[in-house]
Amino acid sequence: MANMISGGLHGLLDERQVDTPVARVVRALSGHGAVSAAQIARTTGLARSTVSTILADLKRSSLVVEVETRSPGIGRPALAHSLNPEAGTCLGVHLGRNEIRVVLADVAHSVLADIAIPLESNYRPEKATRIAKQAIDNIYKEHSLPYSGLLGVGFAVSAPITPSGKIMRGSQLPGWQGVDLRATFEPVLQKPIFADNESNCAALAEMMWGAAAGFDNFVLFKLDLGIGGAIVANGKVLTGVAGTAGEFGHMVLDPRGDLCSCGNRGCLELYCSGMAILGVAERRLSRSLGMAEFIKIAQGGDVGFQRLLEDAAEAAGRGLATVGTIINPGLFVISGSLATAGELIMAPIRSTYARHTLVKPGDGEGANPQFVTGKFLENDNCMGAVGLVLRHHGRLS
Ligand SMILES: [Zn+2]
């Protein structure tokens, strides 16, 4: 049964293959998890009565199940619908600088497994393919799940990805420049391959399950060792023609500034990345230290380290003010390891943003965009890679 359903499910998820009312309902369920019939009607534009008939059919064929959801504080559970968790699974794979991480989830949006495999920092595609395949085989064996139920594999990559699935530049993944992700992984995994840049995946995760749930227009700004970002407009993650939309770290602030890894001078990344901060901190301590330790010392009251965070946040706020002036989003999600510093980083970002952006506080409706920290500070890339498959975004063909 599961095989038959997942075969059917696969076709229904691809909007280029089918655009029937049934497929639209299935895609709404896949993209949103547990939802009410009213929400499905809103998302799909179908009449309530049509949605009800379709849901009844899908339940009869065991593709959809009823679930109870409980809003916090409200006693009565509401009835929602979800894809049958047994109808299929999907995988998210993060190709990071020195690890591969794999998350397995079912089509009802439950995470079933999450494993990280540390690797040397210059691992190559051949090795990644072998390691990923092995890890995936083990996961399916361990959970006694049929590989035939796997609907697709999403890849979150530490590099810009062109729409055809090639890695544009491999500054984080040396040796991967020009690598065709579909040609690399599809022959081995034998499943549809989806891919996007890791920050775009992070934005998708925050939109589907995290800090940006319910927002169709927002900007994700990732303050990590490097700087990443993503723009979500009308519910879609913008990729751009060459896959570099949202690379805020490489906005040039000072054309005479230091040389950046991208080849330009004075990029934002040089002023607010974790790498830049740790460089100064390590010189002061005359030893190496990680971001978690750095933040702990700053939060413990070290004024010098607090100053470094403040300066980084001010640079980030100036950069974001430009982004805000251009895009005018209602929400900024600040993610990455630096976001764990809380108000030490958030307060100066907000105030610098307000000082430099076009729309000022007091300008009335929509004048104050919200700044929130991301929900998935630790595995957003991988969760977003799962989201690529569930939302059928970034399919390589
Ligand atoms: Zn740069």
Residues whose N, C-alpha, C, O or C-beta is under 5 A from the ligand:
A	BS01	ZN	G249 H250 C260 S261 C262 N264 C267
